[in-house]
Amino acid sequence: MTIDTEYDDGLDYFRLAIWDLRLKATRSRLAILEALYDEYSPPELSAKEIVAKLRTASRASIYRHLRTFLKASLIEIIRKGPDGSIYRWCDSRRSITRIAKPLSGSSERPAELDSRRKPAR
């Protein structure tokens, strides 16, 4: 599945860009990337450059970002994609699946999608 990496919608875009770059996206890797995104999010810095920073970051720096992020919140599994569709990340298969098409005339998430979320572990 190819995701339009030119679309820029904050953190949702950044997560989808990570999947599009075919990185191993474990929960801890996503937490680290989200923390790095929060720190290095000026408009002139692209998702690829942030990923490059992660690859060159020291182990201590990565763990510090991970601890900071995990204290702040849990990672949500369901995300809104660049085309308005709702996508679900599957950890076991390392895949992304579209579970709902864009809603015509509405930007809100349908209530039935909330029941499809995985419970926090």
C-alpha positions in Angstrom: 0.0 0.0 0.0 1.4 3.4 -0.9 0.5 6.4 1.2 0.8 9.9 -0.2 3.8 11.3 1.7 3.3 14.8 0.4 0.2 15.2 2.6 1.0 17.0 5.9 -1.4 16.6 8.8 0.8 16.6 11.9 1.4 13.4 13.8 -1.1 11.3 11.9 0.9 12.1 8.7 4.1 11.3 10.5 3.0 7.9 11.6 1.8 7.0 8.1 5.0 8.3 6.6 6.9 6.0 9.0 4.9 3.0 7.7 5.5 4.2 4.1 9.2 4.2 4.7 8.8 0.5 5.7 10.5 0.9 9.1 9.9 -1.8 11.7 7.1 0.0 13.7 6.9 -1.6 17.1 5.1 0.3 19.8 8.4 1.4 21.4 9.8 2.6 18.0 6.6 4.6 17.4 6.9 6.1 20.8 10.5 7.1 20.1 9.6 8.6 16.7 6.6 10.5 18.2 8.8 12.0 20.9 11.4 12.9 18.2 8.7 14.4 16.0 7.6 16.6 18.9 11.1 17.8 19.5 12.2 18.2 15.8 9.0 19.4 14.2 9.9 22.7 12.5 8.3 22.9 9.1 11.6 22.7 7.3 12.3 19.2 8.7 10.8 16.3 6.9 9.7 12.9 8.3 12.7 11.3 6.5 15.1 13.8 8.2 13.6 13.0 11.6 14.0 9.3 10.9 17.6 9.9 10.0 18.0 11.7 13.3 16.6 8.7 15.1 19.1 6.4 13.3 22.0 8.5 14.4 20.8 9.3 17.9 22.7 7.9 20.9 21.1 5.1 22.8 20.8 7.3 25.9 19.0 9.9 23.9 16.5 7.4 22.4 15.8 5.9 25.9 15.2 9.4 27.3 12.7 10.2 24.5 11.0 6.8 25.0 10.6 7.3 28.8 9.3 10.9 28.3 6.7 9.8 25.7 5.5 6.7 27.6 4.8 8.8 30.6 2.7 11.2 28.5 0.3 8.9 26.7 -0.5 5.5 25.1 -0.1 5.0 21.4 -3.4 4.8 19.5 -3.7 2.1 16.9 -6.4 3.6 14.7 -5.5 6.6 12.6 -7.0 8.8 10.0 -5.1 8.7 6.7 -4.3 11.4 4.2 -7.3 10.6 2.0 -9.8 10.8 4.9 -9.9 7.0 5.3 -9.4 5.3 8.7 -6.5 2.9 8.9 -5.6 0.3 11.5 -2.0 -0.8 12.3 -1.6 -4.5 13.0 1.5 -5.3 15.1 1.5 -9.0 14.5 1.4 -8.7 10.7 3.3 -5.4 10.4 0.6 -4.2 8.1 -1.8 -1.3 7.7 -5.4 -1.9 6.7 -8.1 0.5 5.6 -11.1 -0.1 7.8 -13.4 2.8 6.7 -13.7 4.9 3.6 -13.8 8.7 3.8 -17.0 10.0 5.1 -18.8 12.3 2.7 -19.4 15.8 4.1 -18.2 14.9 7.6 -14.7 14.9 9.2 -15.8 13.1 12.3 -15.0 9.4 13.0 -18.1 7.1 13.0 -19.0 5.8 16.5 -18.7 2.2 15.5 -15.0 2.5 14.9 -14.4 3.3 18.5 -15.4 -0.3 19.4 -12.7 -1.7 17.0 -9.8 -0.3 19.0 -7.5 -2.7 20.7 -7.5 -2.3 24.5 -4.4 -0.8 26.1 -2.0 -3.4 27.4 
